[in-house]
Amino acid sequence: MDRLLRGLFGKFIRRGTFKLTTSRGRSFVFGDGTGSPVAVRITSRRAELDLLRDPELRFGEAYMDGTLVVEQGTIADVLAVLLKQGVEAPKWARPRWLLRYAGRRLAQFNPRKRARRNVAHHYDLDGRLYSLFLDADRQYSCAYFETPETSLDDAQLAKKRHIAAKLRLDHDQDVLDIGCGWGGLGLYLAELGGANVTGVTLSREQHAIANERAAEKGLSERAHFLLKDYRDVHQKFDRIVSVGMFEHVGISHYDTFFQKCAELLSDDGVMLLHSIGRSEGPNVTNPWIAKYIFPGGYIPALSEVLPAIEQAGLLVTDIEILRLHYAETLKAWRERFLAHRDDVERIYEPRFVRMWEFYLAASEMSFREQNMMVMQIQLSTRQGVVPITRDYIASEERRLAAVEGKRRPPLRLAGE
Protein backbone atom coordinates (compact mmCIF):
# COMPACT_ATOMS: atom_id res chain seq x y z
CA MET A 1 0.00 0.00 0.00
CA ASP A 2 2.79 2.43 0.89
CA ARG A 3 4.45 1.81 -2.46
CA LEU A 4 1.21 2.55 -4.32
CA LEU A 5 0.68 5.77 -2.37
CA ARG A 6 4.24 6.82 -3.03
CA GLY A 7 3.73 6.17 -6.72
CA LEU A 8 0.42 8.09 -6.83
CA PHE A 9 1.68 11.21 -5.07
CA GLY A 10 5.13 11.02 -6.63
CA LYS A 11 3.78 11.16 -10.18
CA PHE A 12 1.35 13.94 -9.38
CA ILE A 13 3.28 16.32 -7.11
CA ARG A 14 6.19 17.92 -8.98
CA ARG A 15 6.11 21.42 -7.44
CA GLY A 16 6.16 22.61 -3.83
CA THR A 17 7.00 20.57 -0.73
CA PHE A 18 4.47 17.93 0.29
CA LYS A 19 5.07 15.41 3.07
CA LEU A 20 2.87 12.32 3.41
CA THR A 21 2.85 10.00 6.40
CA THR A 22 1.01 6.71 5.88
CA SER A 23 -1.01 4.73 8.41
CA ARG A 24 2.05 2.51 8.95
CA GLY A 25 4.13 5.49 9.96
CA ARG A 26 6.29 5.76 6.83
CA SER A 27 6.93 9.27 5.55
CA PHE A 28 7.62 10.47 2.01
CA VAL A 29 8.38 13.97 0.74
CA PHE A 30 7.30 14.99 -2.77
CA GLY A 31 7.88 18.03 -4.96
CA ASP A 32 10.85 20.21 -5.82
CA GLY A 33 11.41 21.60 -2.32
CA THR A 34 10.05 25.07 -3.09
CA GLY A 35 7.46 27.04 -1.16
CA SER A 36 6.13 26.61 2.34
CA PRO A 37 6.06 22.91 3.26
CA VAL A 38 2.81 21.12 4.04
CA ALA A 39 2.36 17.74 5.67
CA VAL A 40 -0.57 15.33 5.96
CA ARG A 41 -1.04 12.01 7.71
CA ILE A 42 -3.46 9.24 6.77
CA THR A 43 -4.68 7.36 9.81
CA SER A 44 -6.36 4.27 8.37
CA ARG A 45 -5.71 1.64 5.73
CA ARG A 46 -9.28 1.99 4.51
CA ALA A 47 -8.74 5.69 3.78
CA GLU A 48 -5.56 4.86 1.88
CA LEU A 49 -7.35 2.30 -0.26
CA ASP A 50 -10.18 4.74 -0.97
CA LEU A 51 -7.68 7.42 -2.00
CA LEU A 52 -6.03 5.07 -4.46
CA ARG A 53 -9.39 4.13 -5.98
CA ASP A 54 -10.86 7.62 -6.39
CA PRO A 55 -8.64 10.47 -5.12
CA GLU A 56 -10.93 13.27 -6.42
CA LEU A 57 -13.80 12.08 -4.23
CA ARG A 58 -12.01 10.41 -1.35
CA PHE A 59 -9.45 13.07 -0.46
CA GLY A 60 -12.17 15.45 0.69
CA GLU A 61 -14.07 12.64 2.42
CA ALA A 62 -10.95 11.62 4.33
CA TYR A 63 -10.53 15.19 5.59
CA MET A 64 -14.20 15.32 6.60
CA ASP A 65 -13.94 11.99 8.43
CA GLY A 66 -10.72 12.91 10.20
CA THR A 67 -8.75 10.08 8.58
CA LEU A 68 -6.61 12.64 6.73
CA VAL A 69 -4.96 14.94 9.25
CA VAL A 70 -3.10 18.12 8.28
CA GLU A 71 0.07 18.22 10.39
CA GLN A 72 1.78 21.24 8.83
CA GLY A 73 -0.03 24.16 7.24
CA THR A 74 -3.80 24.25 6.77
CA ILE A 75 -6.08 22.34 4.43
CA ALA A 76 -6.08 25.47 2.24
CA ASP A 77 -2.27 25.31 2.06
CA VAL A 78 -2.44 21.62 1.19
CA LEU A 79 -4.98 22.20 -1.57
CA ALA A 80 -2.92 25.10 -2.94
CA VAL A 81 0.00 22.70 -3.46
CA LEU A 82 -2.21 20.02 -5.00
CA LEU A 83 -4.09 22.32 -7.36
CA LYS A 84 -1.04 24.18 -8.66
CA GLN A 85 0.55 21.05 -10.14
CA GLY A 86 -0.94 21.45 -13.60
CA VAL A 87 -0.22 17.86 -14.61
CA GLU A 88 -2.54 15.43 -16.32
CA ALA A 89 -4.36 12.83 -14.27
CA PRO A 90 -2.76 9.35 -14.35
CA LYS A 91 -3.87 7.08 -17.16
CA TRP A 92 -5.61 4.68 -14.78
CA ALA A 93 -7.94 7.53 -13.74
CA ARG A 94 -8.99 8.26 -17.33
CA PRO A 95 -11.81 5.65 -17.52
CA ARG A 96 -13.45 7.04 -14.37
CA TRP A 97 -13.34 10.57 -15.84
CA LEU A 98 -14.83 9.33 -19.11
CA LEU A 99 -17.68 7.65 -17.24
CA ARG A 100 -18.40 10.87 -15.36
CA TYR A 101 -18.25 12.90 -18.55
CA ALA A 102 -20.59 10.50 -20.34
CA GLY A 103 -23.07 10.73 -17.46
CA ARG A 104 -22.89 14.44 -16.82
CA ARG A 105 -26.13 15.30 -18.62
CA LEU A 106 -28.01 12.83 -16.46
CA ALA A 107 -26.28 14.12 -13.31
CA GLN A 108 -27.25 17.68 -14.27
CA PHE A 109 -30.80 16.88 -15.35
CA ASN A 110 -32.76 19.37 -13.25
CA PRO A 111 -36.52 19.30 -13.78
CA ARG A 112 -38.50 21.43 -11.36
CA LYS A 113 -38.82 18.94 -8.50
CA ARG A 114 -35.19 17.93 -8.61
CA ALA A 115 -34.04 21.56 -8.93
CA ARG A 116 -35.96 22.44 -5.76
CA ARG A 117 -34.40 19.52 -3.91
CA ASN A 118 -30.88 20.47 -5.05
CA VAL A 119 -31.36 24.08 -3.98
CA ALA A 120 -32.70 23.02 -0.57
CA HIS A 121 -29.61 20.85 -0.03
CA HIS A 122 -27.36 23.90 0.06
CA TYR A 123 -29.42 27.03 0.58
CA ASP A 124 -31.97 25.87 3.14
CA LEU A 125 -29.38 25.19 5.79
CA ASP A 126 -29.67 26.88 9.17
CA GLY A 127 -29.79 30.61 8.44
CA ARG A 128 -27.28 31.34 11.20
CA LEU A 129 -24.56 29.59 9.19
CA TYR A 130 -24.50 32.13 6.37
CA SER A 131 -24.72 35.09 8.72
CA LEU A 132 -21.43 34.01 10.28
CA PHE A 133 -19.24 34.40 7.21
CA LEU A 134 -21.02 36.43 4.52
CA ASP A 135 -21.05 40.22 4.36
CA ALA A 136 -23.80 42.20 6.05
CA ASP A 137 -25.97 42.05 2.91
CA ARG A 138 -25.60 38.25 2.56
CA GLN A 139 -24.13 38.37 -0.92
CA TYR A 140 -23.24 34.74 -1.72
CA SER A 141 -21.44 35.29 -5.01
CA CYS A 142 -18.20 36.80 -6.32
CA ALA A 143 -17.45 40.27 -4.97
CA TYR A 144 -15.78 43.01 -7.01
CA PHE A 145 -12.50 44.18 -5.44
CA GLU A 146 -11.71 47.62 -6.84
CA THR A 147 -8.42 47.70 -4.87
CA PRO A 148 -6.46 45.05 -2.93
CA GLU A 149 -7.38 46.84 0.30
CA THR A 150 -11.14 46.78 -0.34
CA SER A 151 -13.12 45.10 2.46
CA LEU A 152 -15.53 42.27 1.73
CA ASP A 153 -18.56 44.48 2.46
CA ASP A 154 -17.31 47.23 0.17
CA ALA A 155 -16.41 44.72 -2.55
CA GLN A 156 -19.90 43.23 -2.47
CA LEU A 157 -21.41 46.69 -2.68
CA ALA A 158 -19.13 47.41 -5.66
CA LYS A 159 -20.37 44.19 -7.29
CA LYS A 160 -23.99 45.34 -7.03
CA ARG A 161 -23.02 48.76 -8.34
CA HIS A 162 -21.10 47.24 -11.27
CA ILE A 163 -24.06 45.05 -12.23
CA ALA A 164 -26.56 47.90 -11.89
CA ALA A 165 -24.41 50.06 -14.17
CA LYS A 166 -24.38 47.37 -16.85
CA LEU A 167 -28.17 47.02 -16.65
CA ARG A 168 -28.64 50.70 -17.61
CA LEU A 169 -31.65 51.13 -15.36
CA ASP A 170 -34.31 53.77 -15.81
CA HIS A 171 -36.79 54.68 -13.09
CA ASP A 172 -39.84 52.38 -12.82
CA GLN A 173 -38.48 49.71 -15.13
CA ASP A 174 -39.50 46.13 -14.39
CA VAL A 175 -36.59 43.89 -13.42
CA LEU A 176 -36.51 40.11 -13.02
CA ASP A 177 -33.85 38.72 -10.68
CA ILE A 178 -33.43 34.99 -11.41
CA GLY A 179 -32.00 33.29 -8.36
CA CYS A 180 -32.44 36.29 -6.08
CA GLY A 181 -30.76 34.83 -2.99
CA TRP A 182 -31.57 36.72 0.18
CA GLY A 183 -32.69 39.73 -1.85
CA GLY A 184 -29.68 42.02 -1.54
CA LEU A 185 -29.21 42.81 -5.23
CA GLY A 186 -32.94 43.19 -5.87
CA LEU A 187 -33.28 45.60 -2.97
CA TYR A 188 -30.32 47.60 -4.25
CA LEU A 189 -31.88 47.89 -7.71
CA ALA A 190 -35.21 48.92 -6.19
CA GLU A 191 -33.82 51.44 -3.72
CA LEU A 192 -31.04 53.07 -5.73
CA GLY A 193 -32.24 52.35 -9.26
CA GLY A 194 -35.93 53.00 -8.72
CA ALA A 195 -36.77 49.68 -10.36
CA ASN A 196 -39.77 47.42 -9.80
CA VAL A 197 -38.07 44.14 -8.93
CA THR A 198 -39.44 40.62 -9.02
CA GLY A 199 -37.06 38.07 -7.59
CA VAL A 200 -37.48 34.31 -7.91
CA THR A 201 -35.81 31.60 -5.85
CA LEU A 202 -36.38 27.93 -5.06
CA SER A 203 -35.06 28.29 -1.52
CA ARG A 204 -37.76 28.66 1.15
CA GLU A 205 -35.22 30.16 3.55
CA GLN A 206 -34.09 32.80 1.06
CA HIS A 207 -37.65 33.56 -0.04
CA ALA A 208 -38.80 34.31 3.50
CA ILE A 209 -35.78 36.43 4.42
CA ALA A 210 -35.83 38.43 1.17
CA ASN A 211 -39.44 39.48 1.71
CA GLU A 212 -38.78 40.28 5.35
CA ARG A 213 -35.92 42.54 4.32
CA ALA A 214 -38.06 44.28 1.71
CA ALA A 215 -40.68 45.01 4.38
CA GLU A 216 -38.05 46.27 6.84
CA LYS A 217 -36.72 48.70 4.22
CA GLY A 218 -40.20 49.84 3.20
CA LEU A 219 -39.65 48.50 -0.30
CA SER A 220 -42.37 45.86 -0.48
CA GLU A 221 -44.19 47.77 -3.22
CA ARG A 222 -41.06 47.93 -5.36
CA ALA A 223 -39.40 44.59 -4.54
CA HIS A 224 -41.20 41.32 -4.06
CA PHE A 225 -39.73 37.85 -4.06
CA LEU A 226 -41.44 34.68 -5.21
CA LEU A 227 -40.89 31.03 -4.42
CA LYS A 228 -40.98 30.08 -8.08
CA ASP A 229 -38.99 28.37 -10.81
CA TYR A 230 -37.85 30.81 -13.50
CA ARG A 231 -39.48 28.52 -16.06
CA ASP A 232 -42.86 29.42 -14.57
CA VAL A 233 -42.49 33.20 -14.97
CA HIS A 234 -44.55 34.70 -17.80
CA GLN A 235 -44.63 38.52 -17.76
CA LYS A 236 -42.30 40.74 -19.80
CA PHE A 237 -39.41 42.60 -18.16
CA ASP A 238 -37.28 45.57 -19.17
CA ARG A 239 -34.25 44.08 -17.45
CA ILE A 240 -33.22 40.57 -16.37
CA VAL A 241 -30.34 39.81 -14.04
CA SER A 242 -29.07 36.48 -12.77
CA VAL A 243 -26.16 36.23 -10.35
CA GLY A 244 -24.74 32.93 -9.14
CA MET A 245 -27.72 30.88 -10.30
CA PHE A 246 -26.66 29.68 -13.75
CA GLU A 247 -24.23 27.19 -12.19
CA HIS A 248 -27.31 25.27 -10.99
CA VAL A 249 -29.13 25.15 -14.32
CA GLY A 250 -27.36 22.09 -15.75
CA ILE A 251 -25.98 21.75 -19.26
CA SER A 252 -29.09 19.98 -20.55
CA HIS A 253 -31.16 23.07 -19.72
CA TYR A 254 -29.05 25.88 -21.23
CA ASP A 255 -31.26 26.17 -24.30
CA THR A 256 -34.36 26.32 -22.08
CA PHE A 257 -32.80 28.97 -19.84
CA PHE A 258 -31.85 31.40 -22.61
CA GLN A 259 -34.99 30.80 -24.65
CA LYS A 260 -37.03 31.64 -21.56
CA CYS A 261 -34.99 34.78 -20.97
CA ALA A 262 -35.46 35.84 -24.60
CA GLU A 263 -39.21 35.29 -24.21
CA LEU A 264 -39.36 37.40 -21.03
CA LEU A 265 -37.10 40.25 -22.19
CA SER A 266 -38.73 43.31 -23.75
CA ASP A 267 -37.71 44.58 -27.21
CA ASP A 268 -35.40 47.21 -25.71
CA GLY A 269 -34.38 44.97 -22.82
CA VAL A 270 -30.96 44.28 -21.31
CA MET A 271 -29.91 41.15 -19.46
CA LEU A 272 -26.83 40.57 -17.31
CA LEU A 273 -25.69 37.02 -16.52
CA HIS A 274 -23.07 36.64 -13.79
CA SER A 275 -21.76 33.08 -13.49
CA ILE A 276 -18.69 31.11 -12.58
CA GLY A 277 -17.01 29.72 -15.67
CA ARG A 278 -14.12 27.50 -16.65
CA SER A 279 -11.41 28.67 -19.05
CA GLU A 280 -10.26 25.29 -20.32
CA GLY A 281 -13.30 23.95 -22.12
CA PRO A 282 -16.04 21.48 -21.09
CA ASN A 283 -15.38 19.16 -18.18
CA VAL A 284 -17.21 17.48 -15.30
CA THR A 285 -18.20 18.65 -11.84
CA ASN A 286 -15.75 17.53 -9.18
CA PRO A 287 -17.37 14.43 -7.64
CA TRP A 288 -16.87 15.61 -4.05
CA ILE A 289 -18.53 18.96 -4.81
CA ALA A 290 -21.40 17.20 -6.62
CA LYS A 291 -22.01 14.80 -3.73
CA TYR A 292 -21.72 17.10 -0.74
CA ILE A 293 -22.09 20.74 -1.81
CA PHE A 294 -23.90 21.38 -5.11
CA PRO A 295 -25.78 18.32 -6.39
CA GLY A 296 -26.86 18.85 -9.98
CA GLY A 297 -24.50 21.78 -10.40
CA TYR A 298 -21.98 22.45 -13.15
CA ILE A 299 -19.56 25.27 -13.99
CA PRO A 300 -19.78 25.93 -17.74
CA ALA A 301 -17.19 26.89 -20.30
CA LEU A 302 -17.95 29.86 -22.54
CA SER A 303 -17.98 27.45 -25.47
CA GLU A 304 -20.98 25.73 -23.88
CA VAL A 305 -22.87 28.94 -23.08
CA LEU A 306 -22.52 31.00 -26.25
CA PRO A 307 -24.20 28.48 -28.61
CA ALA A 308 -27.30 28.44 -26.38
CA ILE A 309 -27.36 32.25 -26.37
CA GLU A 310 -27.14 32.33 -30.15
CA GLN A 311 -29.82 29.67 -30.51
CA ALA A 312 -32.19 31.76 -28.37
CA GLY A 313 -31.73 34.78 -30.65
CA LEU A 314 -30.09 36.95 -27.99
CA LEU A 315 -27.20 39.28 -28.85
CA VAL A 316 -24.03 39.42 -26.78
CA THR A 317 -23.26 43.09 -26.17
CA ASP A 318 -20.45 42.73 -23.63
CA ILE A 319 -18.42 40.02 -21.90
CA GLU A 320 -16.20 40.74 -18.89
CA ILE A 321 -14.02 38.11 -17.23
CA LEU A 322 -13.30 38.50 -13.52
CA ARG A 323 -10.33 36.34 -12.58
CA LEU A 324 -9.00 36.55 -9.01
CA HIS A 325 -11.97 38.43 -7.57
CA TYR A 326 -13.60 35.17 -6.46
CA ALA A 327 -10.36 33.88 -4.92
CA GLU A 328 -10.30 36.97 -2.70
CA THR A 329 -14.01 36.61 -1.93
CA LEU A 330 -13.58 32.98 -0.89
CA LYS A 331 -10.52 33.81 1.20
CA ALA A 332 -12.57 36.35 3.14
CA TRP A 333 -15.42 33.84 3.59
CA ARG A 334 -13.03 31.11 4.73
CA GLU A 335 -11.31 33.36 7.26
CA ARG A 336 -14.65 34.52 8.68
CA PHE A 337 -15.96 30.95 8.75
CA LEU A 338 -12.92 29.73 10.70
CA ALA A 339 -13.13 32.70 13.07
CA HIS A 340 -16.63 31.43 13.95
CA ARG A 341 -15.69 27.74 13.95
CA ASP A 342 -16.97 27.18 17.50
CA ASP A 343 -20.26 28.85 16.63
CA VAL A 344 -20.70 26.61 13.57
CA GLU A 345 -20.00 23.52 15.68
CA ARG A 346 -22.80 24.58 18.01
CA ILE A 347 -25.15 24.55 14.99
CA TYR A 348 -23.74 21.47 13.24
CA GLU A 349 -21.30 18.70 14.18
CA PRO A 350 -17.50 18.82 13.60
CA ARG A 351 -17.66 16.73 10.40
CA PHE A 352 -19.91 19.38 8.82
CA VAL A 353 -17.45 22.08 9.84
CA ARG A 354 -14.57 20.21 8.20
CA MET A 355 -16.71 19.66 5.09
CA TRP A 356 -17.39 23.40 4.74
CA GLU A 357 -13.80 24.35 5.49
CA PHE A 358 -12.72 21.98 2.70
CA TYR A 359 -15.35 23.38 0.34
CA LEU A 360 -14.32 27.00 0.88
CA ALA A 361 -10.61 26.20 0.67
CA ALA A 362 -10.93 24.03 -2.44
CA SER A 363 -13.08 26.65 -4.16
CA GLU A 364 -10.62 29.43 -3.35
CA MET A 365 -7.65 27.47 -4.65
CA SER A 366 -9.45 26.47 -7.84
CA PHE A 367 -9.65 30.19 -8.66
CA ARG A 368 -6.21 31.07 -7.32
CA GLU A 369 -4.17 28.17 -8.68
CA GLN A 370 -6.20 26.93 -11.64
CA ASN A 371 -8.25 28.60 -14.36
CA MET A 372 -11.69 29.16 -12.89
CA MET A 373 -13.13 32.60 -13.50
CA VAL A 374 -16.37 34.58 -13.35
CA MET A 375 -18.04 35.77 -16.53
CA GLN A 376 -20.45 38.67 -16.79
CA ILE A 377 -22.31 38.44 -20.09
CA GLN A 378 -24.49 41.37 -21.12
CA LEU A 379 -27.27 40.49 -23.57
CA SER A 380 -29.99 42.27 -25.51
CA THR A 381 -32.57 41.45 -28.15
CA ARG A 382 -31.33 43.92 -30.75
CA GLN A 383 -28.46 46.22 -31.68
CA GLY A 384 -28.21 49.74 -30.32
CA VAL A 385 -29.75 49.09 -26.91
CA VAL A 386 -26.49 49.83 -25.07
CA PRO A 387 -23.78 52.38 -26.00
CA ILE A 388 -21.05 51.33 -28.40
CA THR A 389 -18.27 52.08 -25.88
CA ARG A 390 -17.96 50.96 -22.25
CA ASP A 391 -17.51 54.46 -20.76
CA TYR A 392 -21.09 54.46 -19.52
CA ILE A 393 -20.30 51.74 -16.96
CA ALA A 394 -17.77 53.78 -15.01
CA SER A 395 -19.90 56.90 -15.31
CA GLU A 396 -22.95 55.16 -13.86
CA GLU A 397 -20.88 53.58 -11.11
CA ARG A 398 -19.72 57.02 -10.01
CA ARG A 399 -23.31 58.27 -9.96
CA LEU A 400 -24.50 55.29 -7.93
CA ALA A 401 -21.60 55.60 -5.49
CA ALA A 402 -22.61 59.20 -4.82
CA VAL A 403 -26.18 58.11 -4.10
CA GLU A 404 -24.94 55.32 -1.83
CA GLY A 405 -22.91 57.81 0.18
CA LYS A 406 -26.10 59.63 1.11
CA ARG A 407 -28.04 56.52 2.12
CA ARG A 408 -25.45 54.05 3.35
CA PRO A 409 -25.94 52.84 6.94
CA PRO A 410 -22.99 51.99 9.22
CA LEU A 411 -21.43 48.65 8.27
CA ARG A 412 -21.48 45.69 10.60
CA LEU A 413 -19.61 42.44 10.57
CA ALA A 414 -21.41 39.28 9.44
CA GLY A 415 -22.94 37.54 12.43
CA GLU A 416 -23.49 40.73 14.46
Sequence and secondary structure as in RCSB ss.txt:
>XXXX:A:sequence
MDRLLRGLFGKFIRRGTFKLTTSRGRSFVFGDGTGSPVAVRITSRRAELDLLRDPELRFGEAYMDGTLVVEQGTI
ADVLAVLLKQGVEAPKWARPRWLLRYAGRRLAQFNPRKRARRNVAHHYDLDGRLYSLFLDADRQYSCAYFETPET
SLDDAQLAKKRHIAAKLRLDHDQDVLDIGCGWGGLGLYLAELGGANVTGVTLSREQHAIANERAAEKGLSERAHF
LLKDYRDVHQKFDRIVSVGMFEHVGISHYDTFFQKCAELLSDDGVMLLHSIGRSEGPNVTNPWIAKYIFPGGYIP
ALSEVLPAIEQAGLLVTDIEILRLHYAETLKAWRERFLAHRDDVERIYEPRFVRMWEFYLAASEMSFREQNMMVM
QIQLSTRQGVVPITRDYIASEERRLAAVEGKRRPPLRLAGE
>XXXX:A:secstr
 HHHHHHHHHHH  SSEEEEE TTS EEEEE S SS EEEEE  HHHHHHHHH HHHHHHHHHHHTSEEEEES H
HHHHHHHHT      GGGHHHHHHHHHTHHHHT   HHHHHHHHHHHHTS HHHHHHHS TT   S    SSTT 
 HHHHHHHHHHHHHHHHT  TT EEEEES TTSHHHHHHHHHH  EEEEEES HHHHHHHHHHHHHTT TTTEEE
EE  GGG  S EEEEEEES GGGT GGGHHHHHHHHHHHEEEEEEEEEEEEEESS      HHHHHHT TT    
BHHHHHHHHHHTT EEEEEEEE THHHHHHHHHHHHHHHTHHHHHHHS HHHHHHHHHHHHHHHHHHHTS EEEE
EEEEESSTTSS SSTHHHHHHHHHHHHHHHHH      TT 
